[in-house]
Amino acid sequence: MLCTTSNRMKLQLGKFGKTLISRELGSEAFKAFQTTLRELSKDEELEIDFSDVLTLSPSWADEFLSPLLDLLGDRLVLLPSDNLSVHATIRILQEANKRTFKMKS
């Protein structure tokens, strides 16, 4: 689901499933999100909510989150999560890509 407030859009990543695995599925999810992404204004942030996700694999996240980071930079904001697979995956992506995701505390 998507929620839009004054200067940010929130994406519930769980809309793509509870178990987000495989490069192919991550790429398909990114392609499916393109229409919505075009609605994001130049000064709007995109918040990623992991609350409904049980498993997030590095391969899925690399196909979905890494391109978003390339496109949006600091306008991409990851919301807090207590999910260990989310934490591990974000750490792996940051190390592999030598880039840091903006995290909301």
Secondary structure as UniProt FT lines:
FT   STRAND          2..5
FT   TURN            6..7
FT   STRAND          8..12
FT   HELIX           13..16
FT   STRAND          19..20
FT   HELIX           23..38
FT   TURN            42..43
FT   STRAND          45..49
FT   TURN            51..52
FT   STRAND          55..56
FT   HELIX           58..72
FT   HELIX           73..75
FT   STRAND          76..78
FT   HELIX           84..97
FT   STRAND          102..103
//
